[in-house]
Amino acid sequence: LDIDIASSGERQVRIRISDEYLKAMNVRMITPEPASSSFGDRQHIFAFDRSLPAAATIRFELEPRTVGIQPGWVAVDGGSPISFTHFIYP
């Protein structure tokens, strides 16, 4: 799961991912590594420090635990969640 972050003057960016989606995945690696992570209100929150205001890509390397259709959503900072459906083929 790659998330492109636009350039910004903010010192930190927060990415929220639905618990429903992450429960269906093994998180193998996150690049760059988050400064912190937390859980609340059926969502996982990952905070990333920004050393430069340039655009960046945050990559979540995920491994599915099951096959089939897996719904989820992702949101950046205070933005509205973007829903998606991930079809996992055996």
C-alpha positions as CSV (number, residue, x, y, z in Angstrom):
1,L,0.0,0.0,0.0
2,D,1.7,3.2,-1.2
3,I,0.5,6.6,0.0
4,D,1.8,9.7,-1.7
5,I,2.0,12.7,0.5
6,A,2.0,16.2,-1.0
7,S,4.6,18.7,0.0
8,S,3.7,20.7,3.1
9,G,5.2,22.9,5.8
10,E,3.9,20.6,8.5
11,R,6.6,18.9,10.6
12,Q,4.6,15.7,10.9
13,V,2.1,13.8,8.9
14,R,-0.5,11.3,10.3
15,I,-1.9,8.4,8.3
16,R,-5.0,6.6,9.6
17,I,-5.9,3.1,8.3
18,S,-9.0,1.2,9.2
19,D,-8.7,-1.6,11.8
20,E,-10.9,-3.8,9.7
21,Y,-8.3,-3.7,6.9
22,L,-5.2,-4.1,9.0
23,K,-6.6,-7.1,10.9
24,A,-6.7,-8.9,7.5
25,M,-3.0,-8.1,6.9
26,N,0.4,-8.8,8.3
27,V,2.4,-5.6,8.3
28,R,5.8,-6.7,7.1
29,M,7.5,-3.3,6.9
30,I,6.7,0.4,6.9
31,T,9.0,2.8,5.0
32,P,10.0,5.2,6.3
33,E,9.6,4.0,9.8
34,P,6.8,5.9,11.7
35,A,7.8,8.1,14.6
36,S,4.9,6.7,16.6
37,S,1.8,4.6,16.2
38,S,-1.4,4.2,18.1
39,F,-4.9,2.7,18.0
40,G,-8.3,4.2,18.7
41,D,-11.8,4.4,17.4
42,R,-11.4,1.4,15.0
43,Q,-8.4,2.9,13.3
44,H,-4.6,2.7,13.4
45,I,-2.7,6.0,13.4
46,F,0.8,6.2,12.2
47,A,2.8,9.5,12.6
48,F,5.8,10.3,10.4
49,D,8.3,13.1,11.0
50,R,9.1,15.2,8.0
51,S,12.7,16.3,7.6
52,L,11.9,18.3,4.5
53,P,8.7,19.8,3.2
54,A,9.0,17.9,-0.1
55,A,6.5,15.3,-1.3
56,A,7.0,11.8,-0.1
57,T,5.7,8.2,-0.5
58,I,5.0,6.1,2.5
59,R,5.0,2.4,1.8
60,F,3.2,-0.3,3.9
61,E,4.4,-3.7,2.9
62,L,1.5,-6.0,3.7
63,E,0.9,-9.7,3.5
64,P,-2.8,-10.9,3.3
65,R,-3.9,-13.4,6.0
66,T,-6.9,-14.5,3.9
67,V,-8.2,-14.6,0.4
68,G,-11.3,-12.8,-1.0
69,I,-12.6,-9.3,-0.8
70,Q,-11.2,-7.0,1.9
71,P,-12.7,-3.5,2.4
72,G,-10.7,-0.7,4.0
73,W,-10.1,3.0,4.1
74,V,-7.1,5.3,4.5
75,A,-6.9,9.0,5.5
76,V,-4.1,11.5,5.7
77,D,-4.0,14.0,8.5
78,G,-7.4,15.5,9.1
79,G,-8.7,14.5,5.6
80,S,-11.8,12.4,4.9
81,P,-11.2,8.7,4.6
82,I,-10.9,7.2,1.2
83,S,-12.6,3.8,1.0
84,F,-11.3,1.0,-1.2
85,T,-11.8,-2.7,-1.7
86,H,-8.8,-5.0,-2.0
87,F,-9.4,-8.3,-3.9
88,I,-6.9,-11.0,-2.7
89,Y,-6.5,-13.8,-5.1
90,P,-5.1,-17.2,-3.9
